[in-house]
Amino acid sequence: MQEFIANGRVASIPDDAVGKTANGHVSFKFEFVCDSSQQDQEGKGLPAFFHVQVYGKQAEIMAQSLSKGSPILIKGEIIQRPYTNQQ
């Protein structure tokens, strides 16, 4: 497993952020934003957005304590999945 570590902020929390997995564990999802190493013309870091999903006890705690704009350190694995639309 490759490890991803970044600090940033909670960009948004959708209305359906808290859910349950098929086996009954709590899940929590939110959007995370951090500055990337790429820079704009003024030398400011360009934002990078990530969809984050956590499970179990960690999900329960994060659902109760995070809000939009909350500073957060993310450590985990990036999993890429192909996107398929309705067509």
Backbone bond lengths (Angstrom), bond angles and torsions (degrees), N, CA, C in turn:
res aa  C-N    CA-C-N  psi(-1)  N-CA   C-N-CA  omega(-1)  CA-C   N-CA-C  phi
1 M - - - 1.449 - - 1.520 109.30 -
2 Q 1.313 115.94 132.85 1.452 120.62 172.58 1.522 107.97 -86.35
3 E 1.325 115.75 142.76 1.458 120.25 -177.48 1.517 110.70 -103.79
4 F 1.317 115.59 134.49 1.459 123.59 178.72 1.518 107.68 -113.68
5 I 1.322 116.74 128.02 1.465 121.42 177.48 1.528 107.83 -131.85
6 A 1.316 116.94 128.67 1.466 121.10 178.84 1.522 109.55 -153.20
7 N 1.326 115.88 148.17 1.466 119.11 172.18 1.513 108.16 -113.38
8 G 1.307 114.97 144.25 1.453 121.00 -177.84 1.510 110.08 -173.23
9 R 1.318 115.44 -143.40 1.468 121.03 -177.84 1.512 110.55 -138.51
10 V 1.326 115.31 159.26 1.458 120.83 173.12 1.521 107.12 -73.12
11 A 1.338 117.22 119.25 1.462 121.41 -178.61 1.522 110.83 -81.38
12 S 1.319 116.78 -41.82 1.467 120.83 178.33 1.514 109.70 -163.82
13 I 1.309 114.35 157.51 1.466 122.30 175.42 1.520 106.68 -127.90
14 P 1.337 117.93 115.67 1.466 119.27 -177.50 1.525 112.04 -69.24
15 D 1.319 116.12 162.48 1.468 121.01 179.47 1.525 111.92 -61.18
16 D 1.326 116.61 -31.89 1.475 120.28 -179.04 1.532 111.50 -99.35
17 A 1.337 117.50 34.19 1.464 122.67 -174.23 1.524 113.57 -63.18
18 V 1.314 117.81 -36.16 1.464 121.31 -177.88 1.524 109.17 -98.92
19 G 1.318 115.05 130.57 1.462 120.06 179.01 1.515 110.97 -148.64
20 K 1.309 115.63 -169.31 1.470 122.22 178.46 1.514 108.92 -129.71
21 T 1.321 116.04 143.08 1.456 120.67 174.59 1.522 108.85 -79.32
22 A 1.326 116.75 173.26 1.464 121.27 -179.91 1.528 111.97 -59.80
23 N 1.333 116.97 -30.32 1.471 119.32 179.49 1.527 113.13 -95.19
24 G 1.349 116.88 12.68 1.460 120.81 172.12 1.506 117.19 91.56
25 H 1.332 118.69 3.62 1.464 120.32 178.34 1.529 110.11 -80.52
26 V 1.322 115.88 148.18 1.462 121.44 179.10 1.524 109.42 -73.03
27 S 1.332 115.70 141.03 1.458 120.89 173.25 1.531 107.98 -126.12
28 F 1.318 115.50 152.30 1.460 121.92 -179.93 1.518 108.16 -141.99
29 K 1.338 116.37 131.65 1.464 119.85 -179.96 1.519 110.12 -127.93
30 F 1.335 114.84 149.42 1.455 121.54 178.44 1.525 108.69 -159.72
31 E 1.329 114.96 167.93 1.459 121.28 176.60 1.526 108.51 -101.54
32 F 1.318 115.24 136.83 1.458 123.26 -176.15 1.526 108.58 -118.69
33 V 1.326 117.97 139.66 1.468 121.54 177.89 1.524 109.60 -129.97
34 C 1.329 115.16 138.01 1.455 121.48 175.69 1.526 108.24 -144.59
35 D 1.315 116.71 163.50 1.466 120.51 176.65 1.519 108.82 -77.72
36 S 1.322 116.26 135.36 1.467 120.43 176.47 1.521 108.89 -91.46
37 S 1.312 117.37 174.28 1.463 121.04 177.51 1.529 111.46 -75.76
38 Q 1.322 117.40 -14.56 1.465 120.67 175.98 1.526 109.20 -72.84
39 Q 1.310 115.60 145.35 1.459 119.62 -177.39 1.525 110.90 -124.16
40 D 1.334 114.90 151.62 1.459 119.52 175.54 1.528 109.20 -83.03
41 Q 1.307 117.32 -173.37 1.466 122.07 -176.89 1.524 113.11 -64.37
42 E 1.333 116.32 -22.47 1.469 120.69 -179.89 1.523 112.34 -94.35
43 G 1.332 117.25 2.12 1.457 121.12 179.04 1.513 114.69 85.59
44 K 1.323 117.45 7.80 1.462 121.23 178.19 1.528 108.91 -86.05
45 G 1.319 116.61 144.09 1.454 120.99 179.21 1.521 112.23 -64.92
46 L 1.326 116.51 136.12 1.460 120.68 176.65 1.524 109.22 -80.67
47 P 1.319 118.18 139.66 1.464 119.78 -178.66 1.523 112.16 -71.94
48 A 1.326 115.06 144.52 1.465 122.49 173.66 1.525 106.70 -119.39
49 F 1.335 116.90 128.54 1.461 121.73 -177.59 1.528 109.79 -107.33
50 F 1.332 116.13 141.57 1.458 122.38 179.47 1.529 109.83 -135.97
51 H 1.317 115.65 142.19 1.463 121.97 171.48 1.524 106.11 -87.47
52 V 1.327 117.49 126.33 1.463 122.22 -177.72 1.521 109.08 -118.10
53 Q 1.329 116.41 137.51 1.456 120.90 175.89 1.529 108.20 -136.31
54 V 1.329 115.87 128.96 1.461 122.46 179.54 1.524 109.16 -123.54
55 Y 1.330 116.03 161.16 1.461 121.24 -173.65 1.524 111.49 -134.16
56 G 1.321 115.47 161.41 1.459 122.54 172.58 1.518 113.46 72.68
57 K 1.326 114.98 -147.26 1.464 122.03 -176.55 1.531 111.11 -60.48
58 Q 1.344 116.57 -38.44 1.464 120.54 177.92 1.528 110.13 -59.56
59 A 1.317 117.44 -41.06 1.467 121.64 179.13 1.525 110.64 -63.64
60 E 1.322 117.31 -42.23 1.469 121.03 179.36 1.525 111.24 -60.39
61 I 1.315 116.60 -46.68 1.467 121.60 -177.98 1.528 110.49 -66.05
62 M 1.333 116.54 -44.68 1.464 120.04 -177.53 1.528 111.19 -66.95
63 A 1.321 117.87 -37.07 1.466 121.30 179.52 1.525 111.09 -62.61
64 Q 1.326 116.99 -33.03 1.458 121.25 -179.16 1.523 112.89 -82.51
65 S 1.337 117.67 -25.88 1.461 119.00 -170.47 1.531 115.58 -109.98
66 L 1.326 119.21 -17.72 1.463 120.26 -177.59 1.524 112.14 -93.63
67 S 1.314 114.79 148.36 1.459 121.87 171.78 1.523 107.65 -143.94
68 K 1.318 116.57 168.79 1.460 120.65 -179.88 1.522 109.46 -56.26
69 G 1.328 116.30 130.48 1.455 121.69 -179.90 1.512 114.56 92.68
70 S 1.327 118.33 -9.41 1.463 120.79 179.55 1.527 110.58 -61.41
71 P 1.345 117.93 131.44 1.459 119.31 174.93 1.524 109.29 -71.26
72 I 1.335 116.06 143.00 1.459 118.89 -176.42 1.529 109.93 -154.29
73 L 1.320 116.16 146.56 1.456 123.27 173.97 1.523 106.53 -106.58
74 I 1.322 116.31 125.32 1.462 121.77 -178.88 1.517 108.85 -105.40
75 K 1.321 116.36 132.70 1.459 121.92 174.43 1.515 106.84 -137.37
76 G 1.307 116.60 121.82 1.451 119.09 -179.29 1.511 112.16 177.65
77 E 1.304 115.58 -154.81 1.460 122.86 -177.70 1.519 109.40 -115.51
78 I 1.325 116.58 137.33 1.454 120.32 173.96 1.523 107.57 -91.22
79 I 1.314 115.40 125.53 1.460 121.05 177.78 1.518 107.44 -116.89
80 Q 1.325 116.56 119.06 1.454 121.00 177.90 1.513 109.18 -96.56
81 R 1.310 115.08 135.98 1.463 121.40 177.70 1.524 108.05 -128.04
82 P 1.316 117.41 144.92 1.472 118.17 177.34 1.521 110.01 -68.53
83 Y 1.331 115.15 145.18 1.455 120.77 179.09 1.521 108.69 -97.92
84 T 1.308 116.31 128.51 1.454 121.50 177.63 1.526 107.78 -122.70
85 N 1.337 115.98 122.90 1.456 118.25 178.56 1.522 110.69 -89.87
86 Q 1.300 117.49 -176.87 1.471 122.34 -175.50 1.545 112.57 -65.56
87 Q 1.334 117.14 -21.69 1.458 120.78 -177.81 1.498 110.51 -91.52
